[in-house]
C-alpha cells in the first residue's frame, strides 16, 4: 500500500473531543494528512485552540462547541460540515468521560451521565454521519472510541466499561448495515494513555497507576495520545479500505495472550 493511501487531501473530517488528549492529537494528525477538520468539544475554548493550532501550521480547521449528549447539536454539526464542503468523509467519535465507583455504590445519576456521553453520544455521531454519507454517496469512514476496559474487569469501572463495550456492539452492528454503501465502521480500544483524563491523578498516583501497565506491556511503556491518533488515521484512510467492523487495540500488548 503506497503512502498516498494515508493522504486525506480534499476530505472533510469531524473529531469530537478535540479540545484535548486523544481528540486533539487526532484532529491535528488528520489535518496534517490533508483533511479539513471540524474540531468539536464541550470545551469550546479548547476546540478553538486546537483549530487555531492547525491553521497556524498551515492546515484547515473549524472549531465548534458541542455537547454530544444532545442529538440536535450533533445533527447540526454534521450538517454544517457537509454544507461547508459538500461532503463528510470521516467521523471520529472520540469524546468521552471517566467515572469510577464500586458496583454497589453506583448511583443512577452516575450511570446515566456516563452512558449518555460514552454511548449515546457516539450513537448520535454514528447515526448522523452515516445518514449524510449515504445521502451524498460518500464511501466514508466512521471511527468510534472504545477502551481496553472491554477486555477485563476492573474495580470501579462498571459504568465506563459497560458503555465502552456497548460502543463495540454498536460498531460491529453498524458496520454490517452500512457496508453496502461503502461506509466502513471500526473502533479503537486503547490501553492506558497519558491524557488529561489520567492526569486527574497526582504525579505519585499516576505513577502508581502506570507502573503495572508498564510491567504488563512487552514494550515497557504506556501510551501517548499520538499513538492512538495514528490508529484513527489508519482507520480513517484508504490504507484500511478492506477493514470494517473491527476493534483495533493499541495497548502496548497488555491484552495479548502469553
Wavefront OBJ file of the C-alpha trace (Angstrom):
o trace
v 0.000 0.000 0.000
v 1.611 3.317 -1.061
v 1.936 6.101 1.475
v -0.588 8.103 -0.568
v -3.223 5.817 0.943
v -2.912 7.956 4.074
v -3.472 11.200 2.134
v -6.749 12.842 3.171
v -6.418 15.891 0.928
v -9.827 17.166 -0.144
v -11.675 15.234 2.543
v -13.704 16.523 5.465
v -13.483 15.089 8.981
v -15.276 15.693 12.257
v -13.470 14.956 15.509
v -15.408 15.100 18.772
v -13.488 15.573 22.000
v -10.991 17.652 20.020
v -10.084 20.047 22.827
v -7.506 17.778 24.451
v -5.938 14.353 24.683
v -6.655 11.772 22.010
v -9.208 14.010 20.323
v -6.785 16.891 19.921
v -3.976 14.626 18.719
v -6.348 13.045 16.196
v -7.599 16.370 14.876
v -4.031 17.601 14.389
v -2.921 14.395 12.654
v -5.911 14.233 10.295
v -5.237 17.848 9.341
v -1.567 17.034 8.734
v -2.779 14.284 6.394
v -4.671 16.940 4.420
v -8.215 16.809 5.772
v -10.335 19.809 6.666
v -11.097 19.086 10.291
v -14.097 20.219 12.302
v -12.885 20.303 15.898
v -15.795 19.831 18.295
v -15.881 19.744 22.072
v -17.964 20.734 25.074
v -14.901 22.835 25.937
v -15.361 25.370 23.143
v -12.192 27.273 24.056
v -10.187 24.090 23.844
v -11.749 23.235 20.491
v -10.865 26.723 19.300
v -7.282 26.325 20.476
v -6.946 23.043 18.581
v -8.372 24.569 15.409
v -6.106 27.604 15.775
v -3.031 25.390 16.168
v -3.980 23.525 12.990
v -4.498 26.660 10.930
v -1.315 28.211 12.303
v 0.629 25.247 10.939
v -0.957 25.565 7.507
v -3.893 23.191 7.916
v -7.637 23.728 7.627
v -9.878 23.524 10.682
v -13.083 24.903 12.164
v -13.972 24.972 15.884
v -17.377 24.015 17.272
v -18.958 23.920 20.705
v -20.676 20.548 21.062
v -22.491 18.585 23.715
v -22.535 15.061 22.285
v -25.435 14.099 24.556
v -27.683 16.493 22.590
v -28.727 14.845 19.349
v -29.820 18.145 17.798
v -26.337 19.601 18.345
v -24.666 16.588 16.760
v -27.033 16.763 13.782
v -26.364 20.486 13.367
v -22.587 19.925 13.440
v -22.734 17.199 10.803
v -24.983 19.341 8.616
v -22.675 22.354 8.896
v -19.623 20.266 7.999
v -21.456 18.955 4.944
v -22.681 22.417 3.896
v -19.212 23.938 4.112
v -17.600 21.423 1.755
v -20.429 19.374 0.292
v -19.183 16.192 1.885
v -18.315 14.329 5.070
v -15.668 11.625 4.775
v -14.582 10.869 8.324
v -16.452 10.873 11.631
v -14.175 10.283 14.626
v -16.303 9.864 17.756
v -13.716 10.405 20.476
v -15.471 12.491 23.145
v -15.842 10.626 26.420
v -15.745 10.921 30.189
v -14.398 8.796 33.031
v -16.196 7.716 36.171
v -15.116 5.367 38.930
v -17.348 3.805 41.566
v -17.849 0.348 43.028
v -20.821 -1.548 41.617
v -22.657 -1.452 44.937
v -22.092 2.295 45.200
v -23.031 3.252 41.651
v -25.937 5.684 41.531
v -28.423 6.125 38.700
v -27.049 9.602 38.050
v -23.530 8.207 37.578
v -24.712 5.547 35.152
v -26.858 7.963 33.172
v -24.111 10.573 32.844
v -21.511 8.104 31.587
v -23.959 6.232 29.356
v -25.279 9.429 27.781
v -21.797 10.664 26.874
v -19.827 7.487 26.180
v -22.523 5.519 24.376
v -25.423 7.703 23.277
v -23.066 10.486 22.223
v -21.225 8.009 19.997
v -24.502 6.589 18.686
v -25.706 10.055 17.679
v -22.454 10.759 15.855
v -22.602 7.441 14.021
v -26.238 7.884 13.027
v -25.958 11.456 11.780
v -22.693 10.861 9.921
v -23.909 7.668 8.258
v -27.112 9.342 7.091
v -25.173 12.169 5.433
v -22.634 9.795 3.878
v -25.410 7.658 2.410
v -27.346 10.677 1.121
v -24.266 12.153 -0.585
v -22.807 8.869 -1.834
v -19.606 9.208 0.185
v -17.797 5.956 0.906
v -16.692 7.257 4.263
v -15.134 6.012 7.476
v -16.696 6.156 10.932
v -14.347 5.584 13.861
v -15.546 5.031 17.414
v -13.525 5.124 20.621
v -13.829 2.113 22.902
v -11.317 1.119 25.602
v -9.103 -1.651 26.875
v -11.638 -1.820 29.714
v -13.772 -4.039 27.454
v -11.263 -6.873 27.752
v -11.149 -7.282 31.503
v -12.988 -6.465 34.673
v -11.548 -3.692 36.800
v -12.726 -2.370 40.184
v -14.724 0.810 39.842
v -15.168 0.742 36.066
v -18.679 -0.648 35.665
v -20.209 2.470 34.065
v -17.206 3.223 31.876
v -16.539 -0.367 30.812
v -20.188 -1.148 30.088
v -20.582 1.926 27.895
v -17.369 1.169 26.008
v -18.457 -2.445 25.477
v -21.736 -1.135 24.063
v -19.723 1.019 21.647
v -18.104 -2.148 20.318
v -21.502 -3.733 19.673
v -22.673 -0.530 18.002
v -19.577 -0.527 15.804
v -19.995 -4.110 14.645
v -23.730 -3.812 14.069
v -23.499 -0.551 12.131
v -20.688 -1.976 10.004
v -23.000 -4.775 8.850
v -25.749 -2.309 7.991
v -23.873 0.380 6.055
v -21.205 -1.690 4.345
v -23.323 -1.956 1.195
v -22.962 1.817 0.883
v -19.177 1.539 1.023
v -19.059 3.006 4.528
v -16.624 1.451 6.977
v -17.115 1.451 10.754
v -14.319 0.499 13.137
v -13.392 1.044 16.778
v -10.170 1.845 18.584
v -9.750 0.327 22.061
v -6.674 1.940 23.650
v -4.818 0.733 26.672
v -3.560 3.169 29.299
v -2.837 6.510 27.638
v -1.445 9.677 29.209
v -4.163 12.297 28.753
v -5.986 14.876 30.852
v -8.268 12.034 31.902
v -5.402 10.124 33.501
v -3.749 13.331 34.688
v -6.550 13.637 37.246
v -4.210 11.642 39.465
v -1.406 13.292 41.376
v 2.063 12.613 39.979
v 2.553 9.914 42.588
v -0.900 8.473 41.942
v -0.342 8.410 38.200
v 2.970 6.632 38.624
v 1.305 4.039 40.829
v -1.439 3.529 38.249
v 1.000 3.346 35.340
v 3.518 1.023 36.983
v 1.554 -2.229 36.499
v 0.667 -1.197 32.922
v 4.336 -0.700 32.148
v 5.168 -4.100 33.661
v 2.444 -5.854 31.640
v 3.417 -4.256 28.346
v 6.041 -6.068 26.264
v 7.052 -2.599 25.071
v 7.604 -1.433 28.642
v 5.643 1.809 28.404
v 2.192 3.338 28.455
v 0.604 5.076 25.505
v 0.623 8.675 24.367
v -2.280 10.423 22.659
v -0.381 10.444 19.375
v -0.158 6.635 19.434
v -3.944 6.433 19.350
v -4.277 9.221 16.799
v -2.221 7.181 14.346
v -4.607 4.269 14.809
v -7.531 6.572 13.994
v -5.732 7.914 10.915
v -5.184 4.369 9.665
v -8.880 3.540 10.022
v -9.918 6.870 8.501
v -7.727 6.461 5.436
v -7.728 4.303 2.309
v -4.974 2.228 3.922
v -7.763 0.359 5.734
v -10.174 0.182 2.783
v -10.824 -3.545 3.400
v -11.291 -3.160 7.159
v -14.685 -2.797 8.798
v -16.402 -3.987 11.950
v -13.019 -4.388 13.632
v -11.580 -3.389 17.008
v -8.033 -2.029 16.826
v -6.238 -2.350 20.152
v -3.208 -0.045 20.509
v -2.380 -1.061 24.071
v 1.307 -1.896 24.149
v 0.465 -5.599 24.146
v -1.076 -5.678 27.642
v -4.080 -7.720 26.489
v -2.003 -10.127 24.397
v -2.151 -13.808 25.461
v 1.223 -15.009 26.696
l 1 2 3 4 5 6 7 8 9 10 11 12 13 14 15 16 17 18 19 20 21 22 23 24 25 26 27 28 29 30 31 32 33 34 35 36 37 38 39 40 41 42 43 44 45 46 47 48 49 50 51 52 53 54 55 56 57 58 59 60 61 62 63 64 65 66 67 68 69 70 71 72 73 74 75 76 77 78 79 80 81 82 83 84 85 86 87 88 89 90 91 92 93 94 95 96 97 98 99 100 101 102 103 104 105 106 107 108 109 110 111 112 113 114 115 116 117 118 119 120 121 122 123 124 125 126 127 128 129 130 131 132 133 134 135 136 137 138 139 140 141 142 143 144 145 146 147 148 149 150 151 152 153 154 155 156 157 158 159 160 161 162 163 164 165 166 167 168 169 170 171 172 173 174 175 176 177 178 179 180 181 182 183 184 185 186 187 188 189 190 191 192 193 194 195 196 197 198 199 200 201 202 203 204 205 206 207 208 209 210 211 212 213 214 215 216 217 218 219 220 221 222 223 224 225 226 227 228 229 230 231 232 233 234 235 236 237 238 239 240 241 242 243 244 245 246 247 248 249 250 251 252 253 254 255 256 257 258
